[in-house]
Amino acid sequence: MSTDQSRFVPVNTSVLLQTLVEAVNEQVQERRAARALIQTPPALEAEHSLIDDDEPALDRSLRVCGYLARLLEVEMFEPAQRVADWVADGIEPHLARAGNEDEAIAALCGELAQAEPIGKPDPDDPAAMSWRVPGPGGHVRHYVARRAIEECLRGRDKPIEGDPADLKRSWMYGFFVRTCEEALADDADGEPDGG
């Protein structure tokens, strides 16, 4: 063994991933319980049929979990502090049709959430936009979303209709709302003043 290799400690990737997912999930649930999201962004409340219409509270809880997860990523991972540079191009056609920025964000995020693979996304899948947001990557986000779904389904009196995996769309919607807010705020900060 070379001296370069002796400095590294072997890591069990699945244990590392599980530990990371649990850490993010725990903080998301703490913030959700403490109502750390003080003002709910209008785009997070937009009316989209991401899951069964009889489950608005579950849909909202998962949206908030996805939103909070992105906030935490930015706090926890330096690469996540970069914005998704594709957002400006993606939102432009929606801005042209929408009445305001919140409606445009909601429209884009609805499309992105519906297109995102329900299963673990392949990094080469063009529909897996979770891989195109700077940070820990699409696989981590997939597992954090699944963990949030488990939490939100815990203790329910009635089972949900359909496949619980489909609930990932609501989580992704909230995640993409925060991603868009970051990119648009960064874009606005970077614009020169008119005077």
Secondary structure, DSSP 4 states (H G I P E B T S, - for coil): --HHHHTPPP--HHHHHHHHHHHHHHHHHHHHHTT---S--GGGG----SS-TT-HHHHHHHHHHHHHHHHHHHHH-GGGGS--TTHHHHHHHHHHHSSSHHHHHHHHHHHHHHHS-SSSPPTT-TT-GGGGSSSS-HHHHHHHHHHHHHHHHTT-SSPPSS-GGGGHHHHHHHHHHHHHHHHHHHHHHHSPP--
